[in-house]
Amino acid sequence: MRRPCLGAALVLMVLAVSCAGPPQLSPGTWRAVLDSPGGPLPFSLLIEGEPGDYSAHALNGPERVPFTSVQVDGHEVILRIDGYDSEIRAQLSPDGSRMEGEWEKRTSGGFSRLDFEAQHNDPRRFASADGGQDTQILADQDAASILGDWRVVFSDEDGQDPARGEFRREDGQLLGTFLTPVGDYRYLAGDFSDGMLRLSCFDGGHAFLFLARLQEDGTLEGDFWSRDSYHATWTARRLEEGESDQLPDPYQEVSLTNDEGRFSFRFPSLDGRTVSSGDPRFQGKVMLVNIFGSWCPNCNDEAPLLADWHQRYGPRGLEIVGLAFELTGDTERDKSFVRKYAQRHDIEFPLLLAGISDKDVAGAALEDLSVVRSYPTNIFIGRDGKVRRIHSGFAGPATGRHHQQLVSEFESLIESLLKEEAAEPAGD
């Protein structure tokens, strides 16, 4: 007489589970953490929408990085940022409040991978040492020790590189970035408490973790980790008023190798046509040649400006050409990512597939340049076909006034070149 009752109970349990269905991804803010070799690398993850129509953003201070797609299939969640060939693949807990899995990104050397976990409705970025629910509000006494501008030196097996650290408080939180000779380290967010600085960034392309301890003499000493493969140490001291950060002049980093003052290129477009600097469409025009990679976050920062300048200045005689140096050397794969880059930023000027992202290889492909030091690099050419300025690197929006100053410099340079008259064609 007991067996039928037990069987009925099991059937009811199965039916209950079946009726419950798969877990639902909870909208709201999640505390996401990548397991960096240097320790937990946190970022905020914002999930919005409803089943079948989710969207997601990675948050770093004021920055909102959109994921291309959010897929939920049963317990599996897949978050993709296609432009960086970047993907988070995780398993969702039965109650829909936790995810565990892995972040994977294609790099020039293969794939970078870090374990990933996320907890719903956790407002922290970094956890306190005891795991408590600290709010991470930057106290006044801590702010006085860390806010401001710092002269920084990064050290790794290849030597030392200068940088400028800038830390500020916004809505009680610690934000900042580092300017380097090749660009910037993005929007960083974190905290400073009891003499310990912690900053992180995840944007799909980068996974950065900066840690440092304030020393008795007021300097900082710490470590920097990038993804799963790079580590450097760093030191910093506060910049005195009027003191130089000793960063090199980005207009002096790259020079021409010919005496004619010209820059030539000849590469295939995305539809297979060969485009060269000698084409009739470029004659008598001001040119901006942009050396970039679709995988490069600083290039993605700059791309909306280039698209805007093409629209604003094109009718007055500006031609922009992008030379793409991509990750794999697989022509079709690389073309597809450059097309996505163009679509994402509404780019209508020519983008040419120039080679792979290795800087030595890129330098060899561009014989008129002494070197390629950074992506992006911009070459400004007058109506007479001669190079006027070459700028290496880009100070992105995270650098605040430095970004605004650079944009103003570029626009002033474009305006001055457009005002020049085209050279008269040579006679017979």
C-alpha angles and dihedrals in degrees: 000000000000098000097068089050092050090047091051091050092052091049091052091050092051091047091050092052091045092050091050089061126192120330119273122232106243115233118227138061120331129192103232122193132190117203099236121184085246094054136270113355106196134192135165118255119201117201118191136172132035138280110309093015108057126149129189140195133191109225126211109169106298093349120104113191111193121221112225093227144358117209125185118187112171105302094346122098121189120190115186135191099188097187091066096035085242129150140177113203115185145160117242120223118242092256092048094238103106138046131194127182143090141299116220130185131178113237134180088265098047123275134345117209136185130173113252135203133168136189123204121235096012109134097190125104101192119020121234118254091259094044092250126152096259117173094217094220107167106242121220093245091052093044092059090057099050114021119100138041125327135192105230135192120195117200129195138147091289095055137260133324129190124232141168119234119205121187127182140169121240122176087345094304128115115244131170151131143211123240114211136178090266103039138296139299095244129237108335124192132181142097147282119213136150090003095305122120119202124178132165143176135190119179102153092262098051133041106185130178122183122185127174141163122222109237127217091255091056097256126122127235123184154118137275125205127187119194112310099312114050134068132170135166122228142194130194141185128189115267114241118228109282094008119137120241088215094231110155120254104264090212090060101047097085128039139177122265096208132072094224093073093232136131119209131190137175119181139141121267121227090267092052100258117134113240121191138180088246095062114124092241090069098048114114091004132118108245134203111192111196118200106202149140127226087224093057116100094201088053089051088051090054098041097081089055092052091049090050093047091050090055096043102039102027094087088053094054109278118140120190123196125183121210108202121208106188137192109250114028088230098132099208094043093048092046091053092055093047088051090052089049091053092047094047093054100034091242115176100170120095118283114195128197102236105167144281126327098252104119094218090052091046091050091052090051091053101055095175092064124077092218144335107237102167149005117269108038119170126206117196115203127188128225088265090064095250125128114248103177138002118200121194119206132357134250103220130208092276088070093065112195092020090058093047091049093050093049089050091050093051094047092048090051092050091048093051093049092049090055092059117097120243116256115257113252114256115262127236 
